[in-house]
Amino acid sequence: MPLSLYVYCSISPIRRFFLRIRLLRDLFRTGGLVHSQHFGARPPMRRKEFLELVHTNVCQVDTKSHVGAQYFVTFIVDHKWKLWVSPLKMKDQVLSIFKEFHARVERETDRKLKVVREGNGGEYRGQFEEYCWSKGIWLEYIVQKTLELNGVAERMNRTIMERVWSMLAHANLSKMFWAEALTTKTYVINRSPSPPLDGDVPQRVCTNKDISYRHLKVFGCLAYMHVAKDKRGKLDPKTHPCIFVGYIDNEFVYGLWNLEEKKVIRSRDIVFMEEKTIVDWESEKRTTSSVSTNRDRLEETRVHPDESRISVEEQYEPVGFRQETEASRRGQHAKTEQDPELDLDEEPTEEPVAETKAVDIL
């Protein structure tokens, strides 16, 4: 008798029963019943130093912007929760955007970037890895199909897209303005209270300066931009109708969408109509065009009074009047052919009536 069978028979029936259950459990596990492990809830943790950890991820949008962008990349500093966002046309632009971000944050803070946690995508391979290794930056790769390990960047992307959708719906703008709504929302998030900072503002934490909110405007509102003297004639309008689409990293410069030239422009001499949107401007434009059309018709009537009078008389002729007139004329021509001496142009003369003499009856 084999030793394993002797050991199995020598144990008690109860232990044999539990041993069978354990064997069946192991068999089911190898058969494909293994599920993903649960991520337990943990309190938010902040790094102690600025630029000690940066979260990054690339998100795709199903609609191209008016400049051709279809992606955007986010960079979130773990210590102060400052957010940087940049639209992209292609994913291979991530390296150039990261170089600009790297140089800017290190120049502003006089600190060195240490760790970058990315979403394990192909855009973070090759030249991106070589650049980080050359600068002494450590890359943290997450496991594929495990977005929870890069949850900070993933949740921020979802929050941004939800707010962008709300902004476009409120302003009645086309989806092609998602890039402008994205940068505007990033500007506002950096100046809003943050729960990880215990209600403090990321921009104030990074710059140690008070934040002003007086220059904030409603996204997508109607605005009128002043036109300089050298760009207009003496009889041209002094303003252009525009739509407010964002800020240009400055409290005194705004980004506007010119409704006539169909392009984004920058200006500071603006009058905002925050209670109106592009729908109100389109309705006013239709009303103005109809009024101008009626005015042009009235001017034509004044210039050609005879033609207008004739047209009005023809418009109000009784039904069948022309048909009866033409029929009578055809009948008169037929009589003329039968009696050539009859002249239709002469007016009919009255026959002389014989005078009756009174007879006296005696």
C-alpha positions in Angstrom: 0.0 0.0 0.0 1.4 3.4 -0.9 2.3 5.6 1.9 0.0 8.5 0.8 -3.0 6.2 0.7 -2.1 4.7 4.1 -1.9 8.2 5.6 -5.3 9.2 4.0 -7.0 6.0 5.4 -5.5 6.5 8.9 -7.0 9.9 9.5 -10.5 10.4 10.9 -13.6 10.7 8.6 -14.2 14.3 9.6 -10.7 15.4 8.7 -11.0 13.5 5.4 -14.2 15.5 4.7 -12.5 18.8 5.1 -9.5 17.6 3.1 -11.8 16.9 0.2 -13.4 20.4 0.4 -9.9 21.9 0.4 -9.0 19.9 -2.7 -12.2 20.9 -4.5 -11.6 24.6 -3.6 -8.1 24.5 -5.1 -9.5 22.8 -8.2 -12.1 25.5 -8.7 -9.5 28.2 -8.3 -7.3 26.8 -11.1 -10.4 26.5 -13.2 -10.9 30.3 -13.6 -12.8 31.3 -10.5 -10.1 33.8 -9.4 -11.4 37.4 -9.3 -9.7 40.7 -8.9 -8.6 41.7 -5.4 -10.6 44.4 -3.6 -8.9 47.7 -2.9 -9.7 48.7 0.6 -10.7 52.2 1.5 -7.7 54.2 2.7 -7.5 57.8 3.9 -5.9 60.2 1.4 -2.2 60.6 1.8 -0.1 63.6 0.8 3.6 63.7 0.2 5.6 65.9 2.5 7.6 67.8 -0.2 6.6 69.7 -3.3 7.3 67.8 -6.6 8.0 64.6 -4.7 5.2 62.8 -6.7 3.3 63.9 -9.9 0.3 62.0 -11.2 -0.2 62.0 -14.9 -2.6 60.4 -17.4 -3.9 60.9 -21.0 -7.6 61.0 -21.7 -9.3 60.7 -25.1 -12.3 62.8 -26.2 -14.7 61.5 -28.9 -15.0 64.9 -30.6 -12.2 67.0 -32.2 -11.9 70.6 -31.1 -11.9 73.4 -33.7 -8.1 73.3 -33.7 -8.0 69.5 -34.2 -7.3 68.4 -30.6 -8.7 65.0 -29.5 -6.7 64.2 -26.3 -5.6 66.0 -23.2 -2.9 65.2 -20.6 -3.1 66.0 -16.9 -0.3 66.6 -14.4 -1.3 66.7 -10.7 1.3 67.6 -8.0 0.5 65.3 -5.0 1.7 67.7 -2.3 -0.3 70.8 -3.2 -2.8 69.4 -5.6 -2.0 71.9 -8.3 -3.4 70.9 -11.7 -2.0 71.4 -15.2 -3.9 70.4 -18.3 -3.0 70.6 -22.0 -5.0 69.5 -25.1 -3.2 67.3 -27.6 -3.7 66.5 -31.3 -1.7 63.2 -31.0 -0.5 61.1 -28.1 3.1 61.5 -29.2 3.0 65.2 -28.0 3.0 64.1 -24.4 6.9 64.3 -24.2 7.0 67.9 -25.5 4.3 69.0 -23.1 6.0 67.2 -20.2 9.3 69.0 -21.0 7.5 72.3 -20.8 5.8 71.3 -17.5 9.0 70.1 -16.0 11.0 73.2 -16.8 8.2 75.5 -15.6 7.5 73.9 -12.2 11.2 73.6 -11.3 11.8 77.2 -12.3 8.9 78.4 -10.2 9.6 76.4 -7.1 13.4 75.9 -7.1 12.8 72.2 -6.5 13.5 69.0 -8.4 10.9 66.6 -9.7 11.5 63.2 -8.2 8.7 60.6 -9.1 6.2 60.5 -11.9 3.3 58.0 -11.6 1.8 57.3 -15.1 -1.0 55.2 -16.5 1.3 52.6 -18.2 0.4 53.7 -21.7 2.5 53.6 -24.8 3.0 57.3 -24.8 5.1 57.0 -21.7 7.6 54.6 -23.3 10.7 55.0 -25.4 11.8 58.7 -25.6 9.7 59.6 -22.5 11.6 57.0 -20.4 15.0 58.1 -21.8 14.2 61.7 -20.9 13.2 60.9 -17.3 16.3 58.7 -16.8 18.5 61.4 -18.1 17.0 63.9 -15.6 17.0 61.5 -12.6 13.2 61.2 -12.5 11.8 57.8 -11.2 8.9 56.4 -13.2 6.2 54.4 -11.3 4.4 52.0 -13.7 1.0 50.7 -12.6 -0.3 47.2 -13.5 -2.2 47.2 -16.8 -6.0 47.3 -16.5 -5.7 48.4 -12.9 -6.8 52.0 -13.0 -7.2 52.1 -9.2 -3.4 52.4 -8.8 -3.5 55.7 -10.6 -6.8 56.8 -9.1 -5.9 60.4 -8.5 -5.4 61.2 -12.2 -8.3 59.0 -13.3 -10.8 60.6 -10.9 -9.6 64.1 -11.9 -10.2 63.2 -15.6 -13.7 62.1 -14.9 -14.4 65.2 -12.8 -13.1 67.5 -15.5 -15.1 65.8 -18.3 -18.3 66.0 -16.3 -17.8 69.7 -15.6 -16.9 70.4 -19.3 -20.1 68.8 -20.4 -22.1 70.9 -18.0 -20.4 74.1 -19.1 -21.1 73.4 -22.8 -24.7 72.6 -22.1 -25.3 75.7 -20.1 -23.7 78.0 -22.7 -25.4 76.2 -25.7 -22.1 75.8 -27.4 -20.9 73.2 -29.8 -18.8 70.2 -28.7 -15.8 71.6 -30.6 -15.3 74.1 -27.8 -14.4 71.3 -25.3 -10.7 72.3 -25.3 -11.6 75.9 -24.2 -14.0 74.6 -21.6 -11.2 72.3 -20.3 -8.6 75.0 -19.8 -11.2 77.3 -18.2 -12.3 74.6 -15.7 -8.7 73.9 -14.9 -8.2 77.6 -14.2 -11.2 77.6 -11.8 -10.2 74.4 -10.1 -6.8 75.8 -9.2 -8.6 78.7 -7.6 -11.2 76.8 -5.7 -11.1 75.2 -2.2 -9.7 71.7 -2.2 -10.6 69.0 0.4 -7.1 67.5 0.5 -5.8 71.0 1.5 -8.4 71.3 4.3 -10.3 73.9 2.3 -7.3 75.9 1.1 -6.8 77.0 -2.5 -4.0 75.3 -4.6 -3.0 78.5 -6.3 -2.6 80.3 -3.1 -0.6 77.4 -1.5 1.8 77.4 -4.5 2.3 81.1 -4.9 1.8 82.3 -1.3 -0.4 85.2 -2.7 -4.0 86.1 -2.2 -6.4 85.1 -5.0 -8.7 87.6 -6.7 -12.0 86.5 -8.1 -13.2 89.9 -9.5 -12.1 89.0 -13.1 -14.1 85.7 -13.3 -16.8 85.6 -15.9 -19.5 83.2 -17.0 -18.2 80.8 -19.6 -19.9 81.1 -22.9 -21.6 84.4 -22.2 -22.0 87.1 -24.9 -19.3 89.8 -25.1 -18.5 92.8 -27.3 -14.9 93.5 -28.1 -13.7 97.0 -28.9 -12.1 97.4 -32.3 -9.0 99.6 -32.5 -9.1 102.7 -34.7 -6.4 101.4 -37.1 -8.5 98.2 -37.8 -11.8 99.9 -38.8 -13.1 102.7 -40.9 -14.9 105.8 -39.7 -18.3 104.3 -40.6 -17.6 100.8 -39.4 -18.9 99.5 -36.1 -16.7 99.9 -33.0 -17.4 96.5 -31.5 -17.4 92.8 -32.6 -19.8 90.3 -31.1 -17.9 87.5 -29.4 -18.3 84.6 -27.0 -16.2 84.3 -23.9 -14.2 81.1 -24.0 -11.5 81.3 -21.3 -8.6 83.1 -19.6 -5.0 83.6 -20.9 -3.1 83.0 -17.6 -3.7 86.6 -16.7 -6.3 88.6 -14.9 -6.5 91.2 -17.6 -6.6 89.2 -20.8 -9.5 87.1 -22.0 -10.0 84.5 -24.8 -12.9 85.2 -27.1 -14.5 83.5 -30.1 -15.2 86.0 -32.8 -18.7 85.2 -34.2 -18.0 87.0 -37.4 -14.4 85.9 -38.2 -14.8 82.4 -36.6 -11.5 82.4 -34.7 -10.2 82.7 -31.1 -8.8 86.2 -30.3 -7.4 87.8 -27.2 -8.4 91.2 -25.8 -9.0 93.1 -22.6 -11.3 95.9 -23.8 -14.6 94.0 -23.5 -18.1 94.5 -22.3 -19.6 91.3 -21.0 -23.3 90.3 -21.2 -23.2 87.5 -18.6 -26.9 86.8 -18.7 -26.9 86.2 -22.5 -25.6 83.4 -24.7 -25.1 82.6 -28.3 -28.8 81.7 -28.7 -29.8 85.3 -27.7 -27.4 86.7 -30.2 -28.7 84.5 -33.0 -32.3 85.5 -32.2 -31.4 89.2 -32.2 -29.6 88.8 -35.5 -32.6 87.2 -37.1 -34.8 90.0 -35.9 -32.4 92.6 -37.2 -32.2 91.0 -40.6 -36.0 90.9 -41.0 -36.3 94.5 -40.0 -33.6 95.5 -42.5 -35.3 93.5 -45.2 -38.6 95.3 -44.6 -36.8 98.7 -44.7 -35.2 97.8 -48.0 -38.6 97.0 -49.5 -40.0 100.3 -48.2 -37.1 102.2 -49.9 -37.8 100.4 -53.2 -41.5 101.4 -53.0 -40.5 105.1 -52.5 -38.1 105.1 -55.4 -40.6 103.4 -57.9 -44.0 104.7 -56.9 -45.7 104.0 -60.3 -44.5 100.4 -60.4 -45.6 99.7 -56.9 -49.0 101.3 -57.6 -49.6 99.2 -60.6 -48.5 96.0 -58.8 -50.9 96.8 -56.0 -53.8 97.4 -58.4 -53.1 94.2 -60.2 -53.0 92.4 -56.9 -56.5 93.5 -55.9 -58.3 93.0 -59.3 -61.6 91.1 -58.9 -61.5 87.4 -59.8 -62.4 86.9 -63.6 -62.1 90.5 -64.5 -59.3 90.0 -67.0 -61.0 87.0 -68.6 -64.2 88.9 -69.2 -62.3 91.9 -70.7 -60.4 89.7 -73.1 -63.6 87.8 -74.2 -65.4 91.1 -74.9 -62.5 92.3 -77.0 -62.4 89.1 -79.0 -66.1 89.5 -79.8 -65.7 93.0 -81.0 -62.9 91.9 -83.3 -65.1 89.2 -84.8 -67.8 91.8 -85.6 -65.2 94.0 -87.3 -64.3 91.2 -89.6 -67.9 90.6 -90.6 -68.6 94.4 -91.2 -65.4 96.2 -92.2 -67.1 99.5 -92.3 -67.7 99.3 -88.6 -65.1 101.2 -86.7 -64.7 99.9 -83.1 -62.7 103.0 -82.2 -65.6 105.3 -82.8 -68.0 105.8 -80.0 -71.6 104.7 -80.7 -73.9 107.6 -81.7 -77.4 108.0 -80.7 -80.1 107.8 -83.4 -82.1 111.0 -83.9 -85.6 110.8 -82.6 -88.4 112.1 -84.8 -90.1 115.1 -83.4 -93.8 114.8 -83.0 -96.1 117.7 -83.6 -99.1 118.2 -81.6 -102.4 118.0 -83.6 -105.2 120.2 -82.5 -108.5 118.5 -82.7 -111.2 120.8 -83.3 
